[in-house]
Amino acid sequence: MQVFSETVSAIYEAAVRPENWPAALEKVGACFDAEGAVIIFYSGNSETDFIHSPGLHDAVKLYQAEDWHRKDLHALRAMELHLTAGDIFDDFSVATREEIGRHPIYTDFFRRVGFGWLMSCVVLPDSDKLVALSVPRASAKGPFSAAEMETLRLIGSHVEQALRISLRIADLDVTTAALHAVLDKIDTGVLLLDAKRRLLFANACGQQSRAALFEAAAGPLVPRTRSERAVFAAMVGAAGGDAGGMEPPRATVLTAADGRRFATRVLPASAAPQWQIGAHDTARTFILTTPLEQNNATDPALVRDLFHLTLGEARLAVLIGSGVEVRGAASRLGIAEGTARIVLKRIFRKLGINRQAELVLKLSRVAGIAPPSPAPAQAVTRNPAADQ
């Protein structure tokens, strides 16, 4: 899903250009057919601060003018529940159906600003306030699904990393040294390349990734593992505007000499010239590296980008790949078993495989772990209606 990748790119561009946050949040809202998106800084007993997309200006102004922080059911309940980073909540998580029908936040504030539903992801748990990324949607568009809430969780993790940079920049007279210090505090490797794919800058995690994943020789950045070089080169070329022929994947997995594996994304840096790091050459691309944790489930967003699946297909693939039966996976995703089998058949076609055992093996290779032991794999039952 190109929209998701563009949204993540916009979020990191806003990290060092805080004035770009409204545009980035507009993209977040677009991922959910919402009215926009907002980052709320809520303490409960004083005026609430916001970073918001342009379309939510009037709603934010009304919220602040009428002291809605005193009756903000969602924020108050989130604080009562002591939610932390990555926790997702929606209307049904924090309110009863009776409250949704009668509480002033719904019957008064939401009605006047055109909202019907809200979901949020908590970020910055170490703040002395509730800080959350919230997405409001009109009533006619219906409540948010479990799949949409999972997508918000994925986006929220990127927002948290980027927001930490922006908030530190806001408190500093930003010099090159100060920005370097900020970037060193995030746990994602950031590497910035010029037009010739030479390294201009790497934060602390990026320096570790540079040593572990790439050849030591000066010049263009080249992965240590030969079989990974062509895909990496295609990704960097596409991000730098040199793509040609078949679209390269939006993410890949690179392998270190010691066997560790890193999810690697390559994004354009055109909207943030030189990334304000004092580089003498103009940055063309930046690389984000994150170690794949062997004890965690595979990230559906990574699976989507690696195999050119939709996010819905990737979610199903991850569940099946972790040993969940089709019926159980369908139940978790809130879809019919027959629909899940049709989607699974489409996944098989895209990956060039025929059985669930092959899918388990493919996803196990992504994280470099031994495959789980699911129930005996079954071929997908053909549904002629799916091809009509």
Buried (B, 14 or more C-beta within 10 A) or exposed (E): BEEBBBBBBBBBBBBBBBEBBBBBBBBBBBBBEBBBBBBBBBBBEEEBBBBBBEBBEEBBEEBBEEEBBEBBBBBBBBBEEEBEBBBBBBBEBBBEEEBBEEBEBBEEBBEEBBBBBBBBBBBBBEBEBBBBBBBBBBEEEEBBBBBBBBBBBBBBBBBBBBBBBBBBBEEEEBEEEBBBBBBBEBEBBBBBBBEEBBBBBBBBBBBBBBEBBBEEEEEBBBBBBEEBBEBBBBBBBBBBEEBEEEEBBBBBBBBBEEEBBBBBBBBBBBBBEBBBBEBEEEBBBBBBBBBBEEEEEBBBBBBBBBBBBBBBBBBBBBBBBBBBBBEBBBBBBEBEBBBBBBBBBBBBEEBEBBEBBBBBEBBBEBBEBEBEEBEEBEEBEEEEEBEE
